[in-house]
């Protein structure tokens, strides 16, 4: 209510009339005025892209949130969307929301037509309603700016086979949800995330990595897949799990009685990360509140949910109702848990509990709740294409008498399949002929193995006796003595080479024929095995030494 006051004063000066005060001649009348809500009043609350994760380049849908501000139900609402492109050209879309909106109800209306957007560009979008008989125009129009995101990037892709767990580990760096495929054209991935694991063997030893390109459906297509069910305001929550950020785009729902239904998505800490409210129209042939039996003729209806699951993890989906709305759930013939999509997203169960046996942990498997023919898509903009990732093994390289791993750390050497105690460096000097391999323990704990390397132990320098080469003491800690007989006047080269093949000491000098002796300082060398190399007269002689501290 409001107050209307009419003041009449006998005067020649209109400015002398005031709502309060005194006057010589005149009259004051007060009226109580009631403003009634117009019966027809359609408006727009917001406009944006249909993707909760943000608009991406390509074909983009526009979603307009409508509201019934009037006192009567309305339907067949004309919606006009005007898009101003970055070059200032304009696209106009005209569609009609054919559903019914109850008083104060809201609905996200996604237009069927799309606009073609480019990455990193800004678009100005205006949405307006034009319902016949709507006298209030102030709430008919909303304008918003939408900026499209860039395509996701990916780098440092790796794939290994873990011999300890008998599965593949897949890894990479990306700003989105990393998905792994067996073939480059596959519709669904075998797993997702980084690191990701799978037991599925790749084709031609190669996986394919894509980013944010998941799209598919899971769960029973209809309620008739199972044998029994009914309608009510059921309270059990649905458990889901994802390996990458996703959007639950839509689902088929069966509504026993019309009303408002809210779906909340919570993480394990109870924090609501996403929520949507739908104005549910009854799909049951004869709508009725409360508990109702199955209607075999109920075809259900697909509702846009656009629930964002922002990160990999487990989530709980809970339905809450107004006073009248009801949903369908199956309670007979239910099989199939977990319902999965491409090894990435799963409906894992629900929290229904037995009224007679609380210890029955499999009781939930008797029920399937609410969401049928669930459509899932990646959150975020997809990568331009998929990249091939070959499954690789550690490599062994022979360097003189040493075997070298191409991994700097995490090494364990094997001789004929048996671990060699203490052989955990990047290099190893075999003591016997045989098959050698190296296992690498990654930071994830996964162990990957090289192929077998056939090593034949041969005398390093078979001509040592020709010059009577002697090196002592072995092991040494400060210096070693080198003694031999030079067959002729020659230029002598002395070198000390470590296990990694690096020369850590060298010198050259001219010597005369006959007996020769010298010393080599090893006091600055770390503990390990070295090879003393002597080059004399175009021939190379050598002797293995050990330095200790």
ABEGO torsion letter per residue (X at the ends): XBBBBBBBBBBABAAABBABEBBABEBBBBBBBBBBBBABBBBBABBBBABAAEBBBEBBBBBBBBBBABABBBBGBBBBBBBBBAAGBBBBBBBBBABBBBBGBBBBBBBABBBBBBBGBBBBBBBBBBBBGBABAAAABBBBBBBBBBBBBBBGBBBBBBAAAGBBBBBEBBABBBBBBABAABABBABBEOBBBBABBBBGGBBBBBBGABBEBBEBABAAABABEBBBBBABBBBBBBABBBBBABBBBBBABBEBBBBBBBBAAGBBABBBBBBBBBABABBBBEBBBBBAABAEBBBBAGBBBABBEBBBBBBBBBAABBBBBBABGBBGOBBBBGGABBBAEBABBBAABAABAAAAAABBBGBBGBBBBBBEBBBABBBBBBBBBBBBBBBEABBBBABABGBBBBBGGBBBBGBABABBBBABBEBBBBBBBBAAGBBBBBBBBBBBBBBABAAAAAAGBBBOBOBBAABBBBBBBBABBBBBBBBBBBAAGBBABBBBBBBBBEBBBBBBBAAABBBEBBBBBBBBGGBBBBBBBBBBX
